């Protein structure tokens, strides 16, 4: 496994923190460049839409802080950049891609269960002052499935699924290395090559899935992800592009 840290990226490892996203918000104004924050223990982790993110001992919780120079819609596409980097990090630490897939919009699956999630938060409206990309990975343990929504995927851990135990620090190096490569591609060539690579790893592409937004519940064939990162479903009422939703299969 590579032990090289990507050039130009800072790193700070905290023994304990309320959440790496909260720490990112605190330190972002002081940073001169991109920086990774790894929390070995989180006391108040959170996931998408304000949901709690349980963080058992030995699991991975980190946030990458960026100062992007693009419109907000373009900045938001970094969830796909992060997903590809996560996929590659798993391949690096396990030596194989079997069983891995990417679930729109922000999850990584291993043998059909959720092993990792991504959370994006930004400061600024017309321009983005900073972007925080939070990443949680079930390395050693999967959290209890007591709070799952009906139909949500069961959480799994890398250890239980593969028998491979990786430390958070080791995983961070693999992730940061992969992320730096995809970030360079994204800023140089735009979303198109990222989108193509993401679709090649997408879970349930071409199959019937269900998308639940705040106001509706739609079922259709997962046709593609469009140039804006929207989920495109082919439904009984026609083709629908969905900017944000929870997806169930």
N, C-alpha and C positions, 0 to 999 in steps of 0.2 A: 504494500500500500504506500502511496506517495506521502511523504512527510513535508513536502514543500508547501509553504504558505503563499498564496497569491500576492504578487507585488501590488502595492498601492492600497491594500485593505488592512485596516486596523483590527485589533482583536483584544477583547477584555473578557476574562473569565471570572465570574462572581460565585462565591461559595453558596450564597443565598441571596434572593432578591424577591420582591413582591411579584413582579412579572418583568420579563425582558422587554415587553412592549412599553410598560410604564417607564422603565429605565431609559429606553430609547427616546421617549418624549422629553425626559429630563435632560439628557446629554446632547441631543441633536443640535441645539444652537451653538454648542461649543466645538463641534467637529469640523475639521478642515477637509475631510474626505470620507469615503465609505468605511463603516466599522461594524464588525460583528460583536454582539454581546451574547455570551453563553451563561445561562444560569444553571448551576448544578442542582439547586433546589429552588423551586418557585412556591411562594406561599399564597399567591392570588392570581394564578394563570387564568387566561380566558381564551375562548375560541370565537368563531364567527357569531355575529349578531348578539354579542354579549354573553354567550353561553360560557359556563365554567369549563375550564380545561384541566382535568385531573392529571397530576404530574407525579407518578410514583418514582421512588428512588431508582436512579440508574437510567432514567429516560432522558430524552433530549429536548431542551427548550432554548431556543436562540432567536435573536432578532438581528437582521441586517438593516442598517440605517444608510440611506442613500440621499443625495441631493440632486435629483434628476432635473434635466433641462428640457422638458417636453410638456405638451398639453396634458391635462389630467387624464383624458381618455387613453392616451398613449402610455402614461405612467402606470395605469391600472393593469396593462397587459403583462406587467412583470410577474403576475401570479403564474403565468404560463412559463416564464423564464425560470422561476423558482421551482416549479413542478418538474421541469426537465433536469434541473440541477439535482433535485432530490432523487429522481430516478437513477441518475448516473452515480450518485453517492452510494445508493444501495448496491448497485452493480460493483462498485469499487470495493466495498467492505465484504461483500459475499462472493464475488467472482462470477455471479450469474444474474441474468435478467428474467429467468423463468418465474412466473407467478406475479410479476410486477405489472401494474397498469395505472393509468392516470384517470381519475374521476373528476369530471367537470363539476364545479369550477376549481376546487382547491384541495383535493385529497389525493393521496397515493394509496393504492390498494396492494395487498400482498395475499395471494391465494384467495382473493375475494373479500378479504376483511380490511378495515381501515387501519393502516399502520402509521400514517402521517397526515398532518393537516397544515394548511397555510392560511395566514391572516394578514391582510394588507390594511394599513392605516396611513393617512397622509394629513399634513397640515398645509392649509392654503386652499383657496377656492379657484380663482382664475389662474393662478400659478401655484405649483407645488413647492413649498419651501423645503420639505423633507418627506421621504417615504420610509416607513418602517415595515419590513417584511418579517412577520413572526412565523416561526416554524416549530412545530411540535412533532416528535417522533417517539413511538413506543419501541424503544430499543430493548429494554430488559423485561418490561411488564406491560400488559394491557390493562387499562383502567377498568373498573367495574362497569358492566353494561346496564346498570339500573336506571340511568337517566336517558336512555336512548328514546328518540321519537319512534313512533310506530312505523315500521318499515325501514328504519335506518340500519346501516351495515354494522355488524359486530366489530368491535375493536380487536386487533391482533397485535402481537409484538414480534419483533424480528427474532428474538430468542426462541419464543415458542414455535414459530413457523419454520425457522431454519436451523436452530441449535447453535447459532453464532451469536456470541456476546461481544458487543462493541462498546467502548467507553464513549461518553458524550464528546470528549476532546478529540478522539480519533474520528468520530463521525463529522465533527465540525470541520476538520481539515479536508476530508473528502468532499464535503458539501461546498465549502468556500472555494475550493479549487475548481469544481465543476461550475459553480455559479459564475465565477469570473470569466470563464470561457463563453458561456451563453450570454452574459451581459455585454461582452464585446461584440458578439454576433448581433444582438438586438440593437445596440446603439449604432452599429455600422450598416446593417442591412435591413433594419426594421422588423416588423412582426412576421412577415411572410415565411421565412425559413423556420422560425420558432413554431409557428402554427403548424407547418407541415410535419415537423418532428413530433410535436405534441399529438397530433392526430394519429400518427403511426403507433403511438403508445396508449391510445384512448380506450377506456373500458366501455364496452357495450355499443361501440360505433356500428351503425347499421341495424341495431336492435331496438325493440320497443322499450321505452323508459317512461317514467313519470316525473314531471317537474312541478314543484309546488312553490308558487310565489306568495307574496303577502295577500294577494287578492284572488288567486285562481289556482286551479289544479289541472294540469294538462297532461295527456298521454299521447305519445306519438313516437315515430321512428327517429332515432338520433341520427340525423343526416350529416351534420358537420358542425364545426365552429367557424363562424364567419370572420371577416377581416377586422371586426371590432371586438372579437372575443366572445360574441354572443353564442349561446346554444341555439342551434337550428333544428327544430322538430318538424317532421312531416306529419300533420294531423289530419283528422277527418274534415276539418274546416280549412285546410290548406297549410302552407308553409309558414311557420312562426319562428321569429327570432326573439330569444329571451335573454335579457341582459343580466338578470340575477334570479336565482332560484335554488331550492334544495332539490337534489335529484335522487330518485329512488328506483331500484330495479328489483 
